[in-house]
Amino acid sequence: MIPVTPLTADRPSALATDISERLNAAIREHLLAAFAPDNTKTLREFSAPEVAELLDVSGQFLRKVHTDGVLPEPAINRGGRRYYSGQEVLNARDILERTSRKKGHYLPHRIEGEKLQVWQLMNFKGGSSKSTTTIHLAHYFALQGYRVLVVDLDPQGSLTSMCGISPEIEFDGLTIYDAIKYDNPSSMADVIVKTYFPGLSIAPSRLVLSEFETESAAHSNQEQPFYLRIRDALAQVESDYDLVFMDSPPQIGFLTISGMAAATSIIVPMTPSMLDVSSTAQFLELAGAYMGVIEDAGAALDYDHFKLLITRDEPTDIPSQQITSFMRALFQDRVMSATALKSTAISDATMLKQSLYEVVRSDMTRATYDRARGSMDAVGREIEAMIRQTWGRK
């Protein structure tokens, strides 16, 4: 245990530093105890009914392909019930895709002529569920068989933590900062880390990423503008992925603006409260101004989709529903039809640095889990429909 002694600093700067150092030390000790360095985050197993639903096949079909030897038996069979690892689900997709008459049904990878989809989630209002929504989308699409990359543009590293890397504990790997810094940048391929979740990789973040803000101000006259650095980094690995989701910091700075220039679509998560609506209005006013600056500088911003997503939705709360209705009347189809519910299932999962897709349903109140999972599935399906529309698929 860290010895607890009174904070005796008399100057505000020294007091803030003392509090920060003590808090960081406590967090580090807790994380080292809870997540030992030799431990890694793992993904749960999936039951046969879950796998059948993910593969969009019947339970009878899944049993038959095992009986016929098309699919190998999963490693785990308890009491005659099959349980699959995430990698086994992905392997099953690969095997079934090779024999499928409808190409792309099991592995919906993009094909020649279909551009990389880069979705940025941004808002400068804290608590708008940017990171929570980003990780749920990443997991949803990875489970659907897409090759997904998440880019953590927030120096706080919340998304990085949810992907099994603790930025609070120093790690030796490279971060997104190394790929976009001005002096001797690393290749994006060297920065990206495969996660414990099959089909999902991450360009991680930690506090050093905040240096990009000050460095960009100092390098404003360079030949390569700051707003092209993320776009150019992603171009290096474009062929390896179908979808990229970027989680932005809760502010408009060089990182957020650089993400805007790299994105092909934008999602602005917002909670249905008047305070958040006002904050989002101010955010979009600033975002629009900066987009204009980028366009005036000669960079084309051509978004396939620009959507508002209602998060922390409470269907039984009348004031919030009135604001949601107000937003839909005002902006119509710019507001996504699906909403992300406010749910104890989601908050409990994120406290454990998990998404609902990692949680075992029986570990929660099932009705609560089903409602929350249904809402996140609906958000994923709506975005998937937009992506397929952009690609020209039915």
C-alpha positions as CSV (number, residue, x, y, z in Angstrom):
1,M,0.0,0.0,0.0
2,I,1.1,3.6,-0.7
3,P,1.7,5.4,2.7
4,V,-0.9,8.1,3.2
5,T,0.5,11.3,4.5
6,P,-1.1,14.8,4.7
7,L,-0.8,17.0,1.7
8,T,1.4,19.9,3.0
9,A,2.1,21.9,-0.1
10,D,1.2,25.5,0.4
11,R,1.4,26.7,-3.2
12,P,-1.5,25.8,-5.6
13,S,0.9,24.5,-8.3
14,A,2.8,22.3,-5.8
15,L,-0.5,21.0,-4.3
16,A,-1.8,20.1,-7.7
17,T,1.5,18.3,-8.5
18,D,1.4,16.4,-5.2
19,I,-2.2,15.3,-5.8
20,S,-1.4,14.2,-9.3
21,E,1.7,12.3,-8.3
22,R,-0.1,10.5,-5.5
23,L,-3.1,9.7,-7.6
24,N,-1.0,8.4,-10.5
25,A,1.0,6.2,-8.0
26,A,-2.2,4.8,-6.5
27,I,-3.7,4.1,-10.0
28,R,-0.4,2.4,-11.0
29,E,-0.4,0.2,-7.9
30,H,-4.1,-0.7,-8.4
31,L,-3.6,-1.6,-12.1
32,L,-0.5,-3.6,-11.4
33,A,-2.5,-5.6,-8.8
34,A,-5.6,-6.0,-10.9
35,F,-3.9,-6.4,-14.2
36,A,-0.5,-8.0,-13.7
37,P,2.0,-7.2,-16.5
38,D,2.1,-10.9,-17.6
39,N,-1.7,-11.0,-17.8
40,T,-3.5,-10.2,-21.0
41,K,-7.2,-9.4,-21.6
42,T,-9.0,-12.2,-23.3
43,L,-12.3,-12.5,-25.0
44,R,-15.1,-14.7,-23.7
45,E,-16.4,-17.8,-25.5
46,F,-19.5,-17.7,-27.7
47,S,-22.3,-20.4,-27.5
48,A,-23.5,-22.2,-30.6
49,P,-26.7,-20.2,-30.8
50,E,-24.7,-17.0,-30.6
51,V,-22.4,-18.1,-33.3
52,A,-25.3,-19.2,-35.6
53,E,-26.8,-15.7,-35.1
54,L,-23.4,-14.0,-35.9
55,L,-23.0,-16.1,-39.0
56,D,-26.6,-15.6,-40.1
57,V,-27.3,-19.3,-40.3
58,S,-29.7,-21.6,-38.6
59,G,-28.6,-23.8,-35.7
60,Q,-29.4,-26.8,-37.9
61,F,-27.0,-25.6,-40.6
62,L,-24.2,-25.0,-38.0
63,R,-24.6,-28.5,-36.6
64,K,-24.6,-30.0,-40.2
65,V,-21.4,-28.3,-41.3
66,H,-19.7,-29.7,-38.2
67,T,-21.1,-33.2,-38.8
68,D,-20.1,-33.0,-42.5
69,G,-16.6,-32.0,-41.5
70,V,-16.8,-28.6,-43.2
71,L,-16.1,-26.9,-39.9
72,P,-13.7,-28.4,-37.4
73,E,-15.1,-29.0,-33.9
74,P,-14.4,-26.1,-31.5
75,A,-11.9,-26.8,-28.8
76,I,-14.5,-26.5,-26.0
77,N,-17.5,-28.8,-25.7
78,R,-19.2,-28.9,-22.4
79,G,-22.0,-31.4,-21.9
80,G,-22.5,-31.8,-25.7
81,R,-22.7,-28.0,-26.1
82,R,-20.2,-26.3,-28.4
83,Y,-18.5,-23.1,-27.3
84,Y,-16.3,-21.0,-29.7
85,S,-13.4,-18.7,-29.2
86,G,-13.5,-15.4,-31.1
87,Q,-10.8,-16.7,-33.4
88,E,-12.8,-19.9,-34.1
89,V,-15.8,-17.7,-35.1
90,L,-13.5,-15.8,-37.5
91,N,-12.0,-19.1,-38.8
92,A,-15.5,-20.4,-39.4
93,R,-16.3,-17.2,-41.5
94,D,-13.2,-17.8,-43.6
95,I,-14.1,-21.5,-44.3
96,L,-17.7,-20.8,-45.1
97,E,-16.9,-17.8,-47.3
98,R,-14.7,-20.1,-49.5
99,T,-17.7,-22.4,-50.3
100,S,-20.4,-19.7,-50.3
101,R,-22.3,-19.0,-53.5
102,K,-22.8,-15.4,-52.3
103,K,-19.4,-13.8,-52.0
104,G,-19.0,-11.5,-49.1
105,H,-21.7,-13.0,-47.1
106,Y,-19.5,-14.4,-44.3
107,L,-16.5,-12.1,-44.8
108,P,-17.8,-8.8,-46.0
109,H,-14.4,-7.3,-46.8
110,R,-14.3,-4.4,-49.2
111,I,-13.3,-5.2,-52.8
112,E,-11.6,-3.2,-55.5
113,G,-13.3,0.2,-56.0
114,E,-14.7,0.3,-52.5
115,K,-12.8,2.9,-50.5
116,L,-11.7,2.6,-46.9
117,Q,-14.4,3.8,-44.5
118,V,-13.0,6.2,-41.9
119,W,-15.5,7.3,-39.3
120,Q,-14.7,9.9,-36.7
121,L,-16.7,10.3,-33.5
122,M,-16.3,13.7,-32.1
123,N,-17.9,16.2,-29.6
124,F,-16.2,18.4,-27.0
125,K,-18.9,17.7,-24.4
126,G,-17.6,15.2,-21.9
127,G,-19.9,12.3,-21.2
128,S,-21.4,12.1,-24.7
129,S,-20.3,8.5,-24.9
130,K,-17.7,8.9,-27.7
131,S,-15.4,6.2,-26.4
132,T,-18.2,3.9,-25.3
133,T,-19.8,4.1,-28.7
134,T,-16.5,3.7,-30.6
135,I,-15.6,0.5,-28.8
136,H,-19.1,-1.0,-29.3
137,L,-19.0,-0.2,-33.0
138,A,-15.5,-1.7,-33.3
139,H,-16.6,-4.9,-31.6
140,Y,-19.9,-5.1,-33.5
141,F,-18.2,-4.8,-36.9
142,A,-15.3,-7.2,-35.9
143,L,-17.9,-9.8,-35.0
144,Q,-19.6,-9.3,-38.4
145,G,-16.3,-10.2,-40.1
146,Y,-15.0,-6.8,-41.1
147,R,-11.3,-5.9,-40.7
148,V,-11.5,-3.1,-38.2
149,L,-8.9,-0.5,-37.0
150,V,-9.5,1.9,-34.2
151,V,-7.4,5.0,-33.8
152,D,-7.3,6.5,-30.3
153,L,-6.8,10.3,-30.8
154,D,-7.5,11.1,-27.1
155,P,-4.3,11.5,-25.0
156,Q,-6.3,10.1,-22.0
157,G,-6.3,6.7,-23.8
158,S,-9.8,5.5,-22.7
159,L,-10.2,3.5,-25.9
160,T,-6.7,2.1,-25.6
161,S,-7.6,0.8,-22.1
162,M,-10.7,-0.9,-23.4
163,C,-8.6,-2.6,-26.0
164,G,-6.5,-4.3,-23.3
165,I,-3.6,-1.8,-23.1
166,S,-3.3,0.3,-20.0
167,P,-1.8,3.7,-20.8
168,E,-1.6,4.4,-17.1
169,I,1.1,1.7,-16.9
170,E,4.0,2.6,-19.2
171,F,4.3,0.2,-22.1
172,D,7.1,-0.1,-24.6
173,G,5.1,-0.1,-27.8
174,L,4.6,2.8,-30.2
175,T,1.5,5.0,-30.2
176,I,-0.4,6.9,-32.8
177,Y,1.8,9.9,-31.8
178,D,4.8,8.1,-33.3
179,A,3.1,7.9,-36.7
180,I,2.0,11.5,-36.9
181,K,4.8,13.4,-35.1
182,Y,6.9,15.8,-37.2
183,D,10.4,14.5,-36.5
184,N,11.3,11.0,-37.7
185,P,7.7,9.6,-37.7
186,S,7.3,5.8,-37.5
187,S,5.4,3.9,-40.1
188,M,1.8,3.4,-39.3
189,A,2.2,-0.4,-39.7
190,D,4.7,-0.4,-36.8
191,V,2.3,1.6,-34.6
192,I,-0.7,-0.7,-35.0
193,V,-1.3,-3.5,-32.5
194,K,-3.5,-6.5,-32.9
195,T,-5.9,-6.8,-30.0
196,Y,-7.3,-9.8,-28.1
197,F,-10.5,-9.3,-30.1
198,P,-10.0,-11.2,-33.5
199,G,-10.5,-8.8,-36.4
200,L,-9.7,-5.7,-34.4
201,S,-6.5,-3.7,-34.3
202,I,-5.7,-0.4,-32.6
203,A,-3.3,2.5,-33.0
204,P,-3.0,3.2,-29.3
205,S,-2.7,6.4,-27.4
206,R,-1.1,7.8,-24.2
207,L,-0.5,11.2,-22.7
208,V,2.5,11.9,-25.0
209,L,0.0,12.4,-27.8
210,S,-0.9,15.8,-26.3
211,E,2.6,16.9,-27.6
212,F,1.1,16.9,-31.1
213,E,-1.0,20.0,-30.2
214,T,2.0,22.1,-29.3
215,E,4.2,20.7,-32.0
216,S,1.6,21.5,-34.7
217,A,1.4,25.1,-33.6
218,A,5.2,25.3,-33.9
219,H,5.2,23.6,-37.4
220,S,2.3,25.5,-38.9
221,N,4.4,26.7,-41.9
222,Q,5.7,23.2,-42.9
223,E,5.1,21.9,-46.4
224,Q,2.9,19.1,-45.1
225,P,0.0,20.7,-43.2
226,F,-0.9,19.2,-39.8
227,Y,-4.3,18.3,-41.0
228,L,-2.9,15.8,-43.5
229,R,-0.8,13.8,-41.0
230,I,-3.5,11.3,-39.9
231,R,-4.8,11.0,-43.4
232,D,-1.4,10.2,-44.7
233,A,-0.7,7.7,-41.9
234,L,-3.9,5.8,-42.6
235,A,-3.0,5.7,-46.3
236,Q,0.0,3.6,-45.5
237,V,-2.2,0.7,-44.2
238,E,-5.3,1.3,-46.3
239,S,-5.3,-2.1,-47.9
240,D,-5.3,-3.9,-44.6
241,Y,-8.7,-2.7,-43.3
242,D,-12.3,-2.2,-44.3
243,L,-13.3,0.2,-41.5
244,V,-11.5,2.7,-39.3
245,F,-13.1,4.3,-36.2
246,M,-11.4,7.3,-34.6
247,D,-12.2,8.4,-31.1
248,S,-11.5,12.1,-30.7
249,P,-10.5,14.1,-27.6
250,P,-13.3,16.2,-26.0
251,Q,-12.1,19.4,-27.6
252,I,-11.4,21.0,-30.9
253,G,-7.7,21.1,-31.4
254,F,-5.1,19.9,-33.9
255,L,-5.9,16.3,-33.3
256,T,-9.6,16.6,-33.8
257,I,-9.2,18.8,-36.9
258,S,-6.6,16.4,-38.4
259,G,-9.2,13.6,-37.8
260,M,-11.8,15.6,-39.6
261,A,-9.5,15.8,-42.7
262,A,-8.9,12.1,-42.6
263,A,-12.5,11.0,-42.1
264,T,-14.9,9.9,-44.8
265,S,-17.9,10.1,-42.4
266,I,-18.6,11.9,-39.1
267,I,-20.7,10.9,-36.1
268,V,-21.5,13.5,-33.4
269,P,-22.7,11.6,-30.3
270,M,-24.9,13.7,-28.0
271,T,-27.1,13.1,-25.0
272,P,-30.7,14.5,-25.0
273,S,-30.4,17.3,-22.5
274,M,-30.7,21.0,-23.2
275,L,-27.2,21.6,-21.8
276,D,-25.7,19.0,-24.2
277,V,-27.7,20.4,-27.2
278,S,-26.3,23.9,-26.5
279,S,-22.8,22.5,-26.1
280,T,-23.1,20.5,-29.4
281,A,-24.4,23.6,-31.2
282,Q,-21.2,25.5,-30.1
283,F,-19.0,22.5,-31.0
284,L,-20.5,22.3,-34.5
285,E,-20.1,26.0,-35.0
286,L,-16.4,25.7,-34.2
287,A,-16.1,22.6,-36.3
288,G,-17.7,24.2,-39.2
289,A,-15.3,27.2,-39.0
290,Y,-12.3,24.9,-38.9
291,M,-13.6,22.8,-41.8
292,G,-13.9,26.0,-43.8
293,V,-10.2,26.8,-43.0
294,I,-9.2,23.4,-44.1
295,E,-11.2,23.7,-47.3
296,D,-9.8,27.1,-48.0
297,A,-6.3,25.7,-47.6
298,G,-7.0,23.3,-50.5
299,A,-8.0,20.1,-48.7
300,A,-11.2,18.6,-50.0
301,L,-13.7,17.5,-47.3
302,D,-16.2,15.2,-48.8
303,Y,-18.1,13.3,-46.2
304,D,-20.3,10.3,-47.2
305,H,-22.3,10.7,-44.0
306,F,-22.6,13.4,-41.3
307,K,-24.9,12.1,-38.5
308,L,-26.0,13.0,-35.0
309,L,-26.3,10.0,-32.7
310,I,-28.5,10.2,-29.6
311,T,-26.7,8.5,-26.7
312,R,-27.7,7.8,-23.1
313,D,-31.3,7.7,-24.4
314,E,-34.0,7.2,-21.7
315,P,-37.3,6.2,-23.4
316,T,-39.3,6.8,-20.2
317,D,-37.9,10.2,-19.5
318,I,-40.3,12.8,-21.0
319,P,-37.9,15.8,-21.1
320,S,-35.2,13.9,-22.9
321,Q,-37.7,12.4,-25.3
322,Q,-39.0,15.9,-26.1
323,I,-35.5,17.0,-26.9
324,T,-34.9,14.0,-29.1
325,S,-38.2,14.8,-30.9
326,F,-37.1,18.4,-31.3
327,M,-33.7,17.3,-32.8
328,R,-35.4,14.9,-35.2
329,A,-37.9,17.6,-36.3
330,L,-35.1,20.1,-36.8
331,F,-32.6,17.9,-38.6
332,Q,-34.6,15.0,-39.8
333,D,-32.5,12.2,-41.3
334,R,-29.3,13.9,-40.0
335,V,-30.2,12.3,-36.7
336,M,-29.7,8.6,-36.7
337,S,-32.9,6.5,-36.2
338,A,-31.2,4.2,-33.7
339,T,-30.2,5.4,-30.3
340,A,-27.8,4.2,-27.7
341,L,-29.7,3.6,-24.5
342,K,-28.7,4.8,-21.1
343,S,-28.4,1.5,-19.3
344,T,-26.8,0.0,-16.2
345,A,-25.7,-2.9,-18.5
346,I,-23.6,-0.5,-20.5
347,S,-22.2,1.4,-17.5
348,D,-21.4,-1.8,-15.7
349,A,-19.6,-3.2,-18.7
350,T,-17.5,-0.1,-19.3
351,M,-16.5,0.1,-15.6
352,L,-14.8,-3.3,-16.3
353,K,-13.4,-1.8,-19.6
354,Q,-15.6,-4.0,-21.7
355,S,-18.3,-3.7,-24.3
356,L,-21.6,-5.5,-24.1
357,Y,-20.3,-7.9,-26.8
358,E,-17.7,-9.1,-24.2
359,V,-20.2,-9.6,-21.4
360,V,-21.8,-13.0,-20.7
361,R,-25.5,-12.4,-20.9
362,S,-26.2,-14.5,-17.8
363,D,-23.9,-12.3,-15.7
364,M,-26.5,-9.5,-15.9
365,T,-30.2,-9.0,-15.6
366,R,-31.2,-10.5,-18.9
367,A,-33.9,-8.1,-19.8
368,T,-31.6,-5.1,-19.1
369,Y,-28.8,-6.7,-21.1
370,D,-31.1,-7.5,-24.0
371,R,-32.5,-3.9,-24.2
372,A,-29.0,-2.4,-24.1
373,R,-27.5,-4.9,-26.6
374,G,-30.5,-4.4,-28.9
375,S,-29.9,-0.7,-29.0
376,M,-26.1,-1.1,-29.8
377,D,-26.9,-3.7,-32.4
378,A,-29.4,-1.2,-34.0
379,V,-26.7,1.5,-34.1
380,G,-24.3,-0.9,-35.7
381,R,-26.8,-2.1,-38.3
382,E,-27.7,1.5,-39.3
383,I,-24.1,2.4,-39.8
384,E,-23.5,-0.8,-41.7
385,A,-26.3,0.1,-44.0
386,M,-24.7,3.5,-44.6
387,I,-21.4,1.8,-45.3
388,R,-22.9,-0.6,-47.8
389,Q,-24.7,2.2,-49.5
390,T,-21.5,4.1,-49.9
391,W,-19.9,0.9,-51.4
392,G,-22.8,0.5,-53.7
393,R,-23.9,-2.8,-52.2
394,K,-27.5,-3.9,-51.6
